[in-house]
Amino acid sequence: MQAFRTRTACVARRGRRTALLPSRSYASESHDKDAHHDDHHDDHHHHAPEVKESLGASFYIFAAAIPVSILAYSASREGADGTPSRLSQMMRNFDYFNDWEARNTIRTNLIEQAAHDKHLLLNSGKNMHVELKTPELFNSGSPRAVPAGHYPDLAYVTEHYRKQAAAEEERKMQKLLAKRKAQEQQQQQQEGS
C-alpha cells in the first residue's frame, strides 16, 4: 500500500504545471546551468528503494485460525440425537481422563503430606549444641597485655572434654567388639550346620 501511495504522489508532482510557478535555482545546479539541464535536474530527485511488502505472518495465522476454530467448534458440539461429541469420545479413550478420582486422591495426599512436613520443619527448634573439637582454642588469646587475674585457668574445661571423648571412644570400641563377637558366633553356627 505504501508503494502505491509514493508512486501516486510522485506522478502527481510531475504532472503539475511548472509554467505558473516561478522557477527556483538550486546551488547544485549553478555549476553547469546551461548544459544538461534536464538530465541533471532528474538526478537530484532521490526516491526510496522499492521494497516488496508482504502481508506478514500475523495475517496468515489469523486466516488459518478461522477454519481451525470452525472445525474445533463443530467437533465439540453434540450430535443431533444427543450423542456425545467426537471430541468427548476421543478424550474418553485416554486413561488419563478416566481415573481422575484416584489421581486427585493421590495429589491431595501428597499436598497434605508436604504441608505437614513444612510445618514440622518450620516449627522445630534448632540444635544449638556444638561439640568442642579443638580445646586449645580456649587458650588462644594473646599472653601479652593481660592484667593479672584476668586470664582464667581453663584446664578443668579441657579435662572435661578429654574425659567425654575417652568415654565416647570406649563406647564405640565396645560396640565394635560386640558386633565382631556376634559375627564370630554366626560363622560358628554356619560351620556347625
C-alpha positions in Angstrom: 0.0 0.0 0.0 2.8 2.4 0.8 4.5 1.8 -2.5 1.2 2.7 -4.3 1.0 5.9 -2.3 4.5 7.0 -3.0 4.1 6.3 -6.8 0.9 8.3 -6.9 2.5 11.2 -5.1 5.5 11.2 -7.5 3.2 11.2 -10.6 1.1 14.0 -9.2 4.2 16.1 -8.6 5.5 15.6 -12.1 2.1 16.3 -13.6 1.8 19.8 -12.1 2.2 22.7 -14.5 5.5 24.3 -13.7 5.0 27.2 -16.0 2.8 29.0 -13.5 5.3 28.6 -10.7 8.3 30.8 -10.5 11.5 28.9 -11.3 13.8 28.1 -8.5 17.5 27.8 -8.7 19.5 25.4 -6.6 23.1 25.7 -5.6 23.8 22.3 -7.1 22.6 23.4 -10.5 24.8 26.5 -10.6 28.0 24.8 -11.7 26.7 24.0 -15.2 23.4 25.8 -15.7 23.1 25.6 -19.5 24.4 22.1 -20.4 22.5 19.0 -19.4 19.8 21.0 -17.6 17.1 18.4 -18.0 19.2 15.4 -17.3 20.9 17.0 -14.4 17.6 18.1 -12.9 16.3 14.5 -12.8 19.4 13.2 -11.0 18.6 15.2 -7.9 15.3 13.5 -7.2 16.1 10.6 -4.9 13.5 8.0 -4.4 13.3 5.4 -1.7 14.2 2.0 -2.9 11.3 -0.2 -3.8 10.5 -2.8 -1.1 8.2 -5.8 -1.7 5.7 -5.6 1.1 4.1 -8.9 2.2 1.0 -9.4 4.3 3.0 -10.7 7.2 2.8 -13.8 9.4 0.1 -12.4 11.6 -2.3 -12.3 8.6 -1.7 -15.9 7.7 -2.1 -17.0 11.3 -5.4 -15.2 11.6 -6.5 -16.6 8.2 -5.6 -20.1 9.3 -7.3 -19.7 12.7 -10.7 -19.1 11.2 -11.2 -22.6 9.6 -9.4 -24.3 12.6 -11.8 -22.7 15.0 -14.8 -23.7 12.9 -13.6 -27.3 12.8 -12.9 -27.3 16.6 -16.4 -25.9 17.3 -18.1 -28.5 15.1 -16.1 -31.3 16.7 -17.1 -30.2 20.2 -20.9 -30.0 19.5 -23.2 -32.9 20.5 -24.9 -34.9 17.8 -28.5 -34.2 16.7 -29.8 -37.2 18.7 -27.9 -36.3 21.9 -24.8 -38.5 21.2 -21.6 -37.2 22.7 -19.3 -35.1 20.5 -16.4 -36.6 18.7 -14.0 -34.7 20.9 -15.6 -36.2 24.0 -15.4 -39.7 22.6 -11.7 -39.2 21.8 -11.0 -37.9 25.3 -12.7 -40.9 26.9 -10.3 -43.2 25.1 -7.3 -41.8 27.1 -6.7 -43.4 30.5 -5.7 -40.0 31.9 -9.3 -38.8 31.9 -10.8 -42.0 33.2 -9.0 -42.3 36.6 -9.4 -38.8 37.8 -10.7 -39.8 41.3 -7.6 -41.9 42.1 -5.3 -39.2 40.7 -7.0 -36.5 42.7 -6.8 -38.6 45.9 -3.0 -39.2 45.4 -2.4 -35.5 44.7 -4.4 -34.4 47.8 -2.4 -36.9 50.0 0.9 -35.6 48.6 -0.1 -31.9 49.2 -1.3 -32.7 52.8 2.0 -34.6 53.5 4.1 -31.7 52.1 2.2 -29.2 54.2 2.7 -31.4 57.3 6.4 -31.7 56.6 6.7 -27.9 56.0 5.1 -27.1 59.4 7.2 -29.7 61.1 10.4 -28.2 59.7 9.5 -24.6 60.2 8.3 -25.1 63.8 11.1 -27.4 65.1 13.7 -25.8 67.2 17.4 -25.6 66.2 20.0 -27.6 68.0 22.4 -25.0 69.5 24.8 -27.6 70.9 28.3 -27.5 69.4 30.9 -30.0 70.5 34.3 -28.6 71.3 36.6 -30.0 68.6 39.8 -28.1 69.4 40.2 -27.5 73.2 43.4 -25.4 72.6 41.2 -22.6 71.3 40.3 -21.8 74.9 43.9 -20.6 75.5 44.3 -18.9 72.1 44.3 -15.4 73.4 47.4 -13.2 73.5 49.6 -13.7 76.6 50.7 -10.1 76.5 48.9 -7.1 77.8 46.6 -9.2 80.0 46.2 -7.8 83.5 46.9 -10.1 86.4 44.0 -12.3 87.4 42.1 -11.7 84.1 43.3 -14.8 82.4 41.3 -17.7 83.9 42.6 -21.2 84.2 40.5 -23.4 81.9 42.3 -26.7 82.5 39.2 -28.2 84.1 37.2 -27.5 80.9 39.8 -29.1 78.7 39.9 -32.1 81.1 36.1 -32.5 80.9 36.1 -32.7 77.1 39.0 -35.2 77.2 37.1 -37.5 79.5 34.0 -37.1 77.4 36.0 -38.0 74.2 37.6 -41.0 76.0 34.1 -42.3 77.1 32.8 -41.9 73.6 35.8 -43.9 72.2 35.3 -46.6 74.8 31.6 -46.9 73.8 32.5 -47.2 70.1 35.1 -49.9 71.0 32.5 -51.9 73.0 30.0 -51.7 70.2 32.6 -52.9 67.6 33.6 -55.8 69.9 30.0 -56.8 70.4 29.4 -56.7 66.6 32.6 -58.8 66.0 31.6 -61.3 68.6 28.1 -61.7 67.0 29.7 -62.2 63.6 32.0 -64.9 65.0 29.1 -66.7 66.7 27.1 -66.6 63.4 30.1 -68.1 61.5 30.4 -70.9 64.1 26.7 -71.7 63.7 27.0 -71.8 59.9 30.1 -74.1 60.1 28.3 -76.4 62.6 25.2 -76.7 60.4 
